[in-house]
Amino acid sequence: MGTNATFYRIILGEGLLAASTSINGLPGLLKGDAPGRYVIEELTIPPGLLSLPKSRKWGCAIKHVDGRVELQPDEPAPCIDLGQARKAARLRNQPDEKAG
């Protein structure tokens, strides 16, 4: 069994602009591009022929007029404990024993 392969892709509109195996390699790939905001997508490819790749929006690259490129990761979404959420929902739906 191998390890996952991870790629970072710069997306412009509906198309792929550039890709790198390292997030730190992306600013150099935007050297010839116009200033602006570019979407960064993280693509993870698990080993094996039957495994499907997974992608998620990593964040964005902002290219400034002076040529600087700033990478801004998205804030991670909070994890939800589904067991606790279900328990809380059951407790909310129970009739109040004191009412009556």
C-alpha positions as CSV (number, residue, x, y, z in Angstrom):
1,M,0.0,0.0,0.0
2,G,1.4,3.4,-0.9
3,T,0.7,6.9,0.3
4,N,-1.7,9.5,-0.9
5,A,-0.4,11.9,-3.6
6,T,-1.4,15.5,-3.0
7,F,-1.5,18.3,-5.6
8,Y,-2.4,21.9,-5.3
9,R,-4.1,23.5,-8.3
10,I,-4.7,27.1,-9.2
11,I,-8.1,27.5,-10.8
12,L,-9.1,30.5,-12.9
13,G,-12.7,30.5,-13.9
14,E,-13.6,27.0,-14.9
15,G,-10.1,25.9,-15.9
16,L,-6.9,24.8,-14.5
17,L,-4.2,27.5,-14.6
18,A,-1.3,25.7,-12.9
19,A,-0.5,22.8,-10.5
20,S,2.2,21.9,-8.0
21,T,3.0,19.1,-5.5
22,S,3.8,21.8,-2.9
23,I,1.7,24.7,-1.7
24,N,4.9,26.7,-1.5
25,G,5.5,26.2,-5.2
26,L,2.3,28.0,-6.2
27,P,3.5,31.7,-6.0
28,G,6.2,31.1,-8.5
29,L,3.7,29.7,-11.0
30,L,1.8,33.0,-11.0
31,K,4.8,35.1,-12.1
32,G,3.4,35.8,-15.6
33,D,-0.3,36.2,-14.6
34,A,-2.3,39.3,-13.9
35,P,-2.9,40.6,-10.4
36,G,-6.0,39.2,-8.8
37,R,-7.5,36.5,-6.6
38,Y,-7.0,32.9,-7.7
39,V,-8.7,29.8,-6.2
40,I,-6.5,27.1,-4.8
41,E,-7.8,23.5,-4.8
42,E,-6.2,20.6,-3.0
43,L,-6.4,17.3,-4.8
44,T,-5.6,14.1,-2.9
45,I,-5.2,10.9,-4.9
46,P,-5.2,7.7,-2.8
47,P,-3.1,4.8,-4.0
48,G,-4.8,2.0,-5.9
49,L,-6.7,1.8,-9.1
50,L,-10.2,1.7,-7.5
51,S,-9.6,4.8,-5.3
52,L,-11.3,8.0,-6.2
53,P,-9.4,11.3,-5.9
54,K,-10.8,13.8,-3.4
55,S,-10.7,17.6,-3.8
56,R,-11.4,20.5,-1.6
57,K,-11.0,24.3,-1.8
58,W,-7.7,25.0,0.1
59,G,-8.0,28.8,-0.1
60,C,-6.8,31.4,-2.4
61,A,-3.7,33.1,-3.8
62,I,-3.8,36.9,-4.1
63,K,-1.4,38.4,-6.6
64,H,-0.7,42.0,-5.8
65,V,0.2,44.7,-8.4
66,D,3.8,44.7,-7.2
67,G,4.1,41.0,-8.0
68,R,3.9,39.6,-4.4
69,V,1.7,36.5,-4.0
70,E,-0.1,36.0,-0.7
71,L,-1.5,32.5,0.1
72,Q,-4.6,32.6,2.3
73,P,-5.9,29.2,3.5
74,D,-9.6,28.9,4.3
75,E,-10.6,28.5,7.9
76,P,-11.1,24.9,8.7
77,A,-14.7,23.9,9.4
78,P,-15.4,22.9,13.0
79,C,-15.8,19.2,13.5
80,I,-19.2,18.0,14.7
81,D,-19.6,15.0,17.0
82,L,-22.7,13.4,15.5
83,G,-23.3,11.2,18.5
84,Q,-23.5,14.3,20.8
85,A,-25.6,16.1,18.2
86,R,-28.1,13.3,18.1
87,K,-28.2,13.0,21.9
88,A,-28.9,16.7,22.2
89,A,-31.7,16.5,19.6
90,R,-33.3,13.6,21.5
91,L,-33.2,15.6,24.7
92,R,-34.8,18.6,23.1
93,N,-37.6,16.5,21.7
94,Q,-38.6,14.8,25.0
95,P,-41.7,16.2,26.7
96,D,-41.1,18.2,29.9
97,E,-42.1,16.0,32.8
98,K,-42.9,19.1,35.0
99,A,-45.4,20.4,32.6
100,G,-48.7,18.8,32.9
